[in-house]
Amino acid sequence: MENIILTKAETATDTLGHIKEELAAKAITQVDTTLQSEKYNKAAEKFTAKKEELEKLEAELKQYSDTIKKIKKSTQDSINAIKKEINSLSHTAGLLAFMKKNIAKNELTKAQKLLLSINKIGIGRGWVDYSELTVKNISLTGGNIEINPFPFYFAFAAGKVNYRFRDFIIKNNALPNQSLYLVRAGVGQKEKNNFIITFYNGKKSLLNYTPSNMAAVQRVLGISAEARMTINENNYIIAEIAKSSFNNNANAQPAQSDLIKKAFNLKIHTNEAYSIKLFSQNLQTNTRLTAYYRKTGENFQSFNLYPININQDAWLVKVNQQLWKKRFNLEAAVRKNDFISPIAAPSFASKTIFTSIQASLKIPKYPFVSIGYYPSSQLSISNNNILVENQYNTLNAVVSHSYQLKQIGMNTNAVLTKFYNSSSDTAFIYFNASSYTINHSIFLSQLMIQSSAALTQQQNLHLLTLEQLISYQFKNKLTLSGSFKWNRLNKNESLLGGTAGLNLYINKLGTIQLNYDKTYLPGYNRTLMPVDMGKVNFLSCF
């Protein structure tokens, strides 16, 4: 009995031990779970806090980034506005106003102000263009200077006139000795409101042959008053009135006192001329309007390319409209006697009113397309070796595209020209003809290869011209170019021509340009007349 009791006691003791162990294990497990739960909660709370802090920092960063972008945009807009303002500066007064507005220290010495007031200065051969009724688009070998120390304006030019920019036509004849000197003085700014008086004097060729086939040179003297009224930067009007000397006898040279009396004689009106120009631009609609009217008396003469010995009026109205983000451009014009040429007949005047319209489309990465119907002109040589310019209407279509093929730059363009005239209206040899031209250029690193083909077709006339040109540039110092041209006339006559050119840049000196062109101009007897042209230029910037 006692043993049984002891056995049961031992069993109970073991069971109790197991129970204690299990309870202890469970307690430890519960403690571990609680500790882990507390760690997780703390980690979660820390993660949440860090996440909220990160989100706050991201929001602040975005705010700072937006602020920086706004500052950059504002700065770039300011830089662009200043660049635009700088590029638009064209006179000393504008520069001084810009300096006063944007630069604290705006004091300039008198010498600096004087240098800044010079609009242009030229020595040697150059183009001079001062006003509609005095000197316009003339090649002058001599000197010229234009200075605008606000509020005054002064200009001076003197030299020999290279009136015939196609002098090669009469190279075997004595060229007329033409000269010019001009003085201009006024008040105001050239590109804004101003009033300018111009006096010009010199010798001028009549620009065509007299009945005796001799070039006539006359003394020409005159004065003009010109005013410009600027409404705003996009609208202005220019008006000018002029009187000149005149001499109906080319063989008799009058005294200068007589010329001055004629020029200032208010009772004579045949030596007067008037001109008015209008320019208007609407930036909101991208519309530009240009118009002018010019009236010249029979005895008015000046150094320009207008016909003389004719009472002539000329006018022009032209409208330019840009659409579709300035990709589509439309231009229309109506004009009368707007052809100005150094080879026009001295008494040329036309009652014909020419109309023109042109449309062009330019989309990035796509070919450029242009179609136009407008007046044009063509040079030809008569049997007695006199150069003649004929005028007519043309339809012109151009397609041009620049692209890359295997990293090689290329350009291809095609041109169609249709002449609308008859054999009697202007005696033009190419009456009612069509011309087709295709040109392809390849641009390598230093080499440019250009191939072209042109075909002109008309009754009893068939002209095919092929030309191959190569140009090579060496270290931005030397450029050599040359071409070979083959002309095939009426499928039975071949004529060869070509060009040769050289551009040489010399440090601290300038650029020397040499060019020679062997070409042909159409003659009235259905042949091509040979013409040799050459020029030597020296350009220097300082």
C-alpha positions as CSV (number, residue, x, y, z in Angstrom):
1,M,0.0,0.0,0.0
2,E,2.7,2.3,0.9
3,N,4.5,1.6,-2.3
4,I,1.4,2.3,-4.3
5,I,1.1,5.6,-2.6
6,L,4.7,6.5,-3.2
7,T,4.4,5.6,-6.8
8,K,1.3,7.8,-7.3
9,A,3.1,10.6,-5.5
10,E,6.1,10.3,-7.8
11,T,3.8,10.2,-10.8
12,A,2.0,13.3,-9.6
13,T,5.3,15.0,-9.0
14,D,6.5,14.3,-12.5
15,T,3.2,15.4,-14.0
16,L,3.4,18.6,-12.0
17,G,6.9,19.1,-13.2
18,H,5.8,18.7,-16.8
19,I,3.0,21.1,-16.2
20,K,5.4,23.7,-14.7
21,E,7.8,23.2,-17.7
22,E,4.9,23.7,-20.1
23,L,3.7,26.7,-18.2
24,A,7.2,28.2,-18.1
25,A,7.7,27.6,-21.8
26,K,4.3,29.2,-22.6
27,A,5.2,32.1,-20.4
28,I,8.5,32.6,-22.1
29,T,6.8,32.3,-25.5
30,Q,4.2,34.9,-24.5
31,V,7.0,37.2,-23.2
32,D,8.9,36.8,-26.5
33,T,5.8,37.5,-28.5
34,T,5.0,40.5,-26.4
35,L,8.6,41.8,-26.8
36,Q,8.5,41.2,-30.6
37,S,5.2,42.9,-30.8
38,E,6.5,45.9,-28.9
39,K,9.6,46.0,-31.2
40,Y,7.4,45.7,-34.3
41,N,5.2,48.5,-33.1
42,K,8.1,50.7,-32.4
43,A,9.7,49.9,-35.8
44,A,6.4,50.6,-37.5
45,E,6.0,53.9,-35.6
46,K,9.5,54.8,-36.6
47,F,8.9,53.8,-40.2
48,T,5.7,55.8,-40.4
49,A,7.5,58.8,-38.9
50,K,10.3,58.5,-41.4
51,K,7.9,58.1,-44.2
52,E,6.0,61.1,-43.2
53,E,9.2,63.1,-42.9
54,L,10.3,61.8,-46.4
55,E,7.0,62.8,-47.9
56,K,7.3,66.2,-46.3
57,L,10.9,66.6,-47.7
58,E,9.7,65.4,-51.1
59,A,6.9,68.1,-51.0
60,E,9.4,70.7,-50.0
61,L,11.8,69.5,-52.7
62,K,9.1,69.7,-55.4
63,Q,8.2,73.2,-54.2
64,Y,11.8,74.3,-54.3
65,S,12.1,72.7,-57.8
66,D,9.1,74.5,-59.1
67,T,10.5,77.7,-57.6
68,I,13.8,77.1,-59.3
69,K,12.1,76.4,-62.6
70,K,10.1,79.7,-62.4
71,I,13.3,81.6,-61.5
72,K,15.1,80.0,-64.4
73,K,12.3,80.8,-66.8
74,S,12.1,84.3,-65.5
75,T,15.8,84.7,-65.9
76,Q,15.9,83.3,-69.4
77,D,12.9,85.5,-70.4
78,S,14.8,88.5,-69.0
79,I,18.0,87.4,-70.9
80,N,16.0,86.9,-74.1
81,A,14.3,90.3,-73.7
82,I,17.7,92.0,-73.1
83,K,19.2,90.2,-76.2
84,K,16.2,91.3,-78.3
85,E,16.6,94.8,-77.0
86,I,20.4,94.8,-77.7
87,N,19.8,93.4,-81.3
88,S,17.3,96.1,-82.0
89,L,19.8,98.9,-81.0
90,S,20.6,100.9,-84.2
91,H,21.6,104.3,-82.9
92,T,23.5,106.0,-80.2
93,A,20.4,107.4,-78.4
94,G,18.9,103.9,-78.1
95,L,22.2,102.6,-76.7
96,L,22.5,105.4,-74.1
97,A,18.9,104.8,-73.1
98,F,19.6,101.0,-72.7
99,M,22.7,101.7,-70.6
100,K,20.8,104.1,-68.4
101,K,18.0,101.5,-67.9
102,N,20.2,98.4,-67.4
103,I,23.6,99.5,-66.3
104,A,24.4,101.6,-63.3
105,K,27.5,103.2,-64.8
106,N,26.4,104.8,-68.1
107,E,28.9,107.6,-68.6
108,L,30.7,107.5,-71.9
109,T,33.5,109.8,-73.1
110,K,32.9,112.2,-76.0
111,A,35.1,110.0,-78.2
112,Q,33.2,106.9,-77.3
113,K,29.9,108.7,-78.1
114,L,31.2,109.9,-81.4
115,L,32.4,106.4,-82.4
116,L,29.0,104.9,-81.3
117,S,27.2,107.4,-83.5
118,I,28.7,106.1,-86.7
119,N,26.1,104.1,-88.6
120,K,28.5,103.1,-91.4
121,I,31.8,103.9,-93.0
122,G,33.1,102.6,-96.3
123,I,36.4,102.9,-98.2
124,G,36.8,101.5,-101.6
125,R,34.0,100.0,-103.6
126,G,30.7,99.6,-101.9
127,W,27.0,100.0,-102.3
128,V,25.4,103.3,-101.2
129,D,21.7,103.7,-100.6
130,Y,20.4,106.9,-99.0
131,S,16.9,107.9,-100.3
132,E,14.4,107.1,-102.9
133,L,14.9,110.3,-105.0
134,T,18.7,111.0,-104.5
135,V,21.1,108.1,-104.4
136,K,19.7,104.6,-104.4
137,N,21.5,101.3,-104.9
138,I,24.6,102.7,-106.5
139,S,28.0,101.0,-106.6
140,L,30.6,103.7,-105.6
141,T,34.4,103.5,-105.6
142,G,35.5,106.1,-103.1
143,G,34.4,106.8,-99.5
144,N,31.2,107.2,-97.6
145,I,30.3,107.8,-94.0
146,E,27.0,108.1,-92.1
147,I,26.9,109.4,-88.6
148,N,24.0,110.1,-86.3
149,P,25.1,111.9,-83.1
150,F,21.6,112.4,-81.6
151,P,19.8,114.7,-82.3
152,F,21.8,115.4,-85.5
153,Y,22.3,113.4,-88.6
154,F,25.1,113.8,-91.2
155,A,26.3,111.7,-94.2
156,F,28.9,112.2,-96.9
157,A,29.8,110.2,-100.0
158,A,32.2,110.9,-102.9
159,G,33.8,108.8,-105.6
160,K,33.4,107.3,-109.1
161,V,30.1,105.5,-110.0
162,N,30.2,101.9,-111.2
163,Y,26.8,102.3,-112.6
164,R,26.9,99.4,-114.9
165,F,27.1,96.4,-112.7
166,R,27.2,94.5,-116.0
167,D,30.1,96.4,-117.5
168,F,31.4,93.3,-119.1
169,I,28.8,93.7,-121.8
170,I,30.4,96.9,-123.2
171,K,34.0,95.9,-122.3
172,N,35.2,96.8,-125.8
173,N,33.8,100.3,-125.6
174,A,34.9,103.3,-123.6
175,L,33.1,103.3,-120.3
176,P,31.4,106.6,-119.3
177,N,33.3,108.6,-116.6
178,Q,30.7,108.9,-113.9
179,S,31.2,110.6,-110.5
180,L,29.2,111.6,-107.5
181,Y,29.4,113.5,-104.3
182,L,26.6,113.8,-101.8
183,V,26.1,115.7,-98.5
184,R,23.2,115.0,-96.1
185,A,22.3,116.8,-92.9
186,G,19.3,116.7,-90.7
187,V,17.8,116.2,-87.2
188,G,16.4,113.1,-85.5
189,Q,17.2,109.5,-85.5
190,K,17.6,107.6,-88.8
191,E,15.3,104.7,-87.8
192,K,12.7,107.0,-86.1
193,N,11.4,110.5,-86.6
194,N,13.7,112.6,-88.7
195,F,14.0,115.4,-91.2
196,I,17.0,115.3,-93.7
197,I,18.2,117.6,-96.5
198,T,20.3,116.0,-99.3
199,F,22.4,117.8,-101.9
200,Y,24.0,115.7,-104.7
201,N,26.2,116.6,-107.6
202,G,28.2,114.7,-110.2
203,K,28.3,113.2,-113.7
204,K,25.8,110.6,-114.8
205,S,25.5,108.3,-117.8
206,L,22.2,108.1,-119.5
207,L,22.6,104.3,-119.1
208,N,21.8,103.6,-122.7
209,Y,23.1,104.5,-126.1
210,T,22.1,107.6,-127.9
211,P,21.0,107.4,-131.6
212,S,24.6,108.0,-132.5
213,N,25.5,104.9,-130.4
214,M,27.6,107.0,-128.0
215,A,27.2,106.9,-124.3
216,A,25.9,110.3,-123.0
217,V,27.2,111.7,-119.8
218,Q,25.5,114.7,-118.2
219,R,26.0,116.8,-115.1
220,V,23.4,116.1,-112.5
221,L,22.7,118.3,-109.5
222,G,19.8,118.3,-107.1
223,I,18.4,118.7,-103.7
224,S,15.8,116.9,-101.7
225,A,13.9,117.1,-98.4
226,E,13.0,113.9,-96.7
227,A,10.9,113.3,-93.5
228,R,10.1,110.2,-91.6
229,M,7.2,110.0,-89.2
230,T,7.2,107.0,-86.9
231,I,3.8,106.2,-85.5
232,N,5.2,103.3,-83.5
233,E,7.9,100.6,-84.0
234,N,5.6,98.8,-86.4
235,N,4.2,101.7,-88.4
236,Y,5.9,104.6,-90.2
237,I,5.7,106.8,-93.2
238,I,8.5,108.3,-95.3
239,A,7.9,111.3,-97.6
240,E,10.3,113.0,-99.9
241,I,10.3,115.9,-102.4
242,A,13.2,116.7,-104.8
243,K,14.3,119.0,-107.6
244,S,17.2,118.6,-109.9
245,S,19.0,120.2,-112.7
246,F,18.3,119.2,-116.3
247,N,20.0,119.5,-119.6
248,N,18.3,118.4,-122.8
249,N,21.5,118.7,-124.8
250,A,24.0,115.9,-123.9
251,N,26.8,117.5,-126.0
252,A,26.6,120.8,-124.2
253,Q,27.8,120.9,-120.6
254,P,26.2,123.9,-118.7
255,A,28.0,125.9,-116.0
256,Q,27.4,124.8,-112.5
257,S,25.8,128.1,-111.7
258,D,23.2,127.5,-114.4
259,L,22.5,124.0,-112.9
260,I,22.0,125.5,-109.5
261,K,19.6,128.1,-110.8
262,K,17.5,125.4,-112.6
263,A,17.5,123.2,-109.5
264,F,16.2,126.0,-107.3
265,N,13.8,127.6,-109.8
266,L,10.4,127.2,-108.2
267,K,8.6,128.2,-111.4
268,I,9.8,125.0,-113.2
269,H,8.0,121.8,-112.3
270,T,9.2,119.3,-114.9
271,N,12.4,118.7,-112.8
272,E,10.5,117.8,-109.7
273,A,9.8,114.4,-108.1
274,Y,7.7,113.2,-105.2
275,S,7.8,110.0,-103.2
276,I,5.8,108.6,-100.2
277,K,6.2,105.2,-98.5
278,L,4.1,103.4,-96.0
279,F,5.1,100.4,-93.8
280,S,2.7,98.8,-91.4
281,Q,2.9,95.6,-89.4
282,N,0.4,93.9,-87.1
283,L,2.2,91.5,-84.8
284,Q,-1.0,89.9,-83.5
285,T,-2.2,88.8,-86.9
286,N,1.4,88.5,-88.5
287,T,0.3,90.9,-91.3
288,R,2.7,93.3,-93.1
289,L,1.6,96.0,-95.5
290,T,4.1,97.9,-97.8
291,A,3.0,100.6,-100.2
292,Y,4.6,103.5,-102.1
293,Y,3.9,106.1,-104.7
294,R,6.5,107.9,-106.8
295,K,6.1,110.7,-109.3
296,T,9.0,111.9,-111.5
297,G,9.0,114.8,-113.9
298,E,10.3,114.5,-117.4
299,N,13.5,116.4,-116.6
300,F,14.1,115.1,-113.2
301,Q,17.4,113.2,-112.7
302,S,19.2,111.7,-109.8
303,F,21.6,108.9,-109.0
304,N,19.2,106.0,-109.1
305,L,18.0,103.4,-111.7
306,Y,14.9,105.2,-112.8
307,P,14.2,106.0,-116.5
308,I,14.7,109.6,-117.5
309,N,13.2,111.9,-120.1
310,I,9.7,110.7,-119.2
311,N,6.9,111.9,-117.0
312,Q,6.3,108.8,-115.0
313,D,4.4,107.6,-112.0
314,A,5.1,104.3,-110.2
315,W,3.3,102.6,-107.3
316,L,3.3,99.4,-105.4
317,V,1.0,97.8,-102.8
318,K,2.2,94.6,-101.2
319,V,0.6,92.5,-98.4
320,N,2.3,89.7,-96.6
321,Q,0.4,87.3,-94.3
322,Q,1.8,84.5,-92.2
323,L,-0.5,81.7,-91.0
324,W,-0.3,78.4,-89.1
325,K,2.4,79.3,-86.6
326,K,4.3,81.2,-89.4
327,R,4.7,78.0,-91.4
328,F,2.5,79.2,-94.3
329,N,3.4,82.5,-95.9
330,L,1.2,84.3,-98.4
331,E,2.3,87.4,-100.3
332,A,0.3,89.4,-102.9
333,A,1.3,92.6,-104.7
334,V,0.0,95.0,-107.3
335,R,2.5,97.3,-109.1
336,K,3.0,99.7,-111.9
337,N,6.4,100.9,-113.4
338,D,8.2,99.1,-110.6
339,F,10.9,97.7,-112.8
340,I,14.1,99.7,-112.2
341,S,17.1,98.6,-114.2
342,P,20.3,100.2,-115.4
343,I,19.6,98.9,-118.9
344,A,16.0,100.0,-119.2
345,A,15.3,102.4,-122.1
346,P,15.7,106.0,-120.9
347,S,12.1,106.9,-121.8
348,F,10.6,103.7,-120.6
349,A,7.1,103.9,-119.1
350,S,4.4,101.3,-119.0
351,K,0.7,101.5,-118.5
352,T,0.6,97.8,-117.6
353,I,-0.3,96.9,-114.0
354,F,1.5,93.8,-112.8
355,T,0.0,91.6,-110.2
356,S,1.8,88.9,-108.2
357,I,1.0,86.3,-105.6
358,Q,3.3,83.8,-103.9
359,A,2.6,81.1,-101.3
360,S,5.2,79.1,-99.4
361,L,5.0,76.3,-96.9
362,K,7.8,75.4,-94.5
363,I,7.3,72.6,-92.0
364,P,10.3,71.3,-90.0
365,K,11.7,68.0,-91.4
366,Y,9.6,68.2,-94.5
367,P,10.4,69.7,-98.0
368,F,10.0,73.4,-98.5
369,V,7.4,74.3,-101.1
370,S,6.8,77.6,-102.9
371,I,4.5,78.6,-105.7
372,G,4.3,82.1,-107.2
373,Y,3.0,84.1,-110.1
374,Y,4.8,87.3,-110.5
375,P,6.7,89.6,-113.0
376,S,10.2,88.8,-113.9
377,S,12.9,89.8,-116.4
378,Q,15.6,88.3,-118.6
379,L,18.8,89.6,-120.1
380,S,19.6,89.0,-123.8
381,I,22.0,90.4,-126.3
382,S,20.9,92.0,-129.6
383,N,22.8,91.6,-132.9
384,N,24.6,94.8,-132.4
385,N,25.9,93.7,-129.0
386,I,23.5,95.8,-127.0
387,L,22.2,94.3,-123.8
388,V,18.4,94.3,-123.5
389,E,16.2,93.4,-120.6
390,N,12.7,92.0,-121.3
391,Q,9.8,91.9,-118.8
392,Y,7.0,89.4,-118.5
393,N,5.0,87.3,-116.1
394,T,6.1,83.9,-114.8
395,L,4.7,81.0,-112.9
396,N,7.4,79.6,-110.6
397,A,7.3,76.5,-108.4
398,V,10.1,75.4,-106.1
399,V,10.4,72.2,-104.0
400,S,13.5,72.0,-101.8
401,H,14.5,69.5,-99.1
402,S,17.6,69.2,-96.8
403,Y,18.2,65.8,-95.3
404,Q,20.9,63.3,-94.2
405,L,21.8,59.9,-95.7
406,K,24.1,57.8,-93.6
407,Q,25.3,60.9,-91.7
408,I,26.0,62.7,-95.0
409,G,24.2,66.1,-95.4
410,M,22.3,66.5,-98.7
411,N,20.0,69.0,-100.4
412,T,17.8,68.5,-103.4
413,N,15.6,71.1,-105.1
414,A,13.5,71.2,-108.2
415,V,12.3,74.4,-110.0
416,L,9.6,74.8,-112.6
417,T,9.4,78.2,-114.5
418,K,6.7,79.0,-117.0
419,F,7.0,82.2,-119.1
420,Y,3.7,83.9,-120.0
421,N,4.2,86.3,-122.9
422,S,4.1,86.4,-126.7
423,S,6.7,86.9,-129.3
424,S,5.5,90.5,-129.9
425,D,4.8,92.0,-126.5
426,T,8.4,92.3,-125.3
427,A,10.3,90.7,-128.2
428,F,11.5,88.2,-125.7
429,I,13.1,85.1,-127.2
430,Y,11.7,82.8,-124.5
431,F,8.1,83.7,-125.2
432,N,5.6,81.1,-123.8
433,A,8.5,78.8,-122.8
434,S,8.9,76.4,-119.9
435,S,12.1,75.8,-117.9
436,Y,12.9,72.8,-115.6
437,T,15.8,72.7,-113.2
438,I,16.9,70.1,-110.7
439,N,19.9,70.5,-108.4
440,H,21.5,68.1,-105.9
441,S,24.2,68.9,-103.4
442,I,26.3,66.7,-101.2
443,F,28.0,68.2,-98.1
444,L,31.0,66.4,-96.8
445,S,33.3,67.6,-94.0
446,Q,35.4,69.9,-96.3
447,L,34.0,69.0,-99.7
448,M,30.8,70.1,-101.4
449,I,29.6,68.5,-104.6
450,Q,26.8,70.0,-106.6
451,S,25.2,68.6,-109.7
452,S,22.5,70.4,-111.7
453,A,20.5,70.0,-114.9
454,A,18.3,72.6,-116.7
455,L,16.0,72.2,-119.6
456,T,14.3,75.1,-121.5
457,Q,11.7,74.3,-124.1
458,Q,9.9,76.7,-126.5
459,Q,8.9,76.8,-130.1
460,N,12.0,76.4,-132.2
461,L,14.2,76.5,-129.1
462,H,15.6,73.6,-127.0
463,L,18.3,74.2,-124.5
464,L,19.8,71.6,-122.2
465,T,22.4,72.7,-119.6
466,L,24.4,70.3,-117.4
467,E,26.8,71.5,-114.7
468,Q,29.0,69.9,-112.2
469,L,30.5,72.0,-109.4
470,I,33.0,71.0,-106.7
471,S,34.1,73.2,-103.8
472,Y,36.8,72.4,-101.2
473,Q,37.5,74.2,-97.9
474,F,40.9,73.9,-96.2
475,K,41.1,74.8,-92.5
476,N,38.7,77.7,-92.8
477,K,41.4,79.6,-94.6
478,L,41.2,78.7,-98.2
479,T,38.2,77.7,-100.4
480,L,38.6,76.6,-103.9
481,S,35.7,76.0,-106.3
482,G,35.3,75.1,-109.9
483,S,32.6,73.9,-112.3
484,F,32.2,72.5,-115.8
485,K,29.1,73.5,-117.8
486,W,27.8,71.9,-121.0
487,N,25.2,73.6,-123.1
488,R,23.3,71.8,-125.8
489,L,21.3,74.2,-128.1
490,N,18.6,72.8,-130.4
491,K,20.2,69.3,-130.2
492,N,22.9,70.2,-132.7
493,E,25.3,72.7,-131.1
494,S,27.4,72.1,-128.0
495,L,29.0,75.0,-126.0
496,L,31.3,74.6,-123.0
497,G,31.6,76.9,-120.1
498,G,32.5,76.9,-116.4
499,T,33.5,78.8,-113.3
500,A,36.5,79.1,-111.1
501,G,36.7,80.7,-107.7
502,L,39.1,81.3,-104.8
503,N,38.5,82.6,-101.3
504,L,41.6,83.2,-99.1
505,Y,41.4,84.4,-95.5
506,I,44.5,86.1,-94.1
507,N,44.7,86.7,-90.4
508,K,44.4,90.3,-89.3
509,L,44.0,91.4,-92.9
510,G,40.8,90.1,-94.4
511,T,39.4,87.9,-97.2
512,I,40.5,88.0,-100.8
513,Q,37.9,86.7,-103.3
514,L,38.6,85.8,-107.0
515,N,35.9,84.6,-109.4
516,Y,35.7,83.9,-113.1
517,D,32.6,82.8,-115.0
518,K,32.5,81.7,-118.6
519,T,28.8,81.7,-119.6
520,Y,26.3,82.3,-122.4
521,L,23.4,84.6,-122.8
522,P,20.6,84.1,-125.4
523,G,20.8,86.1,-128.6
524,Y,17.9,87.2,-130.9
525,N,19.1,84.9,-133.7
526,R,18.5,81.8,-131.6
527,T,22.1,81.4,-130.6
528,L,24.0,81.7,-127.4
529,M,26.4,84.6,-127.1
530,P,29.6,84.0,-125.1
531,V,30.1,86.2,-122.0
532,D,33.2,86.3,-119.7
533,M,32.8,87.7,-116.3
534,G,35.4,88.1,-113.5
535,K,35.7,89.9,-110.3
536,V,38.2,90.5,-107.5
537,N,37.0,91.5,-104.0
538,F,38.8,92.3,-100.7
539,L,36.8,92.2,-97.5
540,S,38.0,93.3,-94.1
541,C,36.2,93.7,-90.8
542,F,37.7,96.0,-88.2
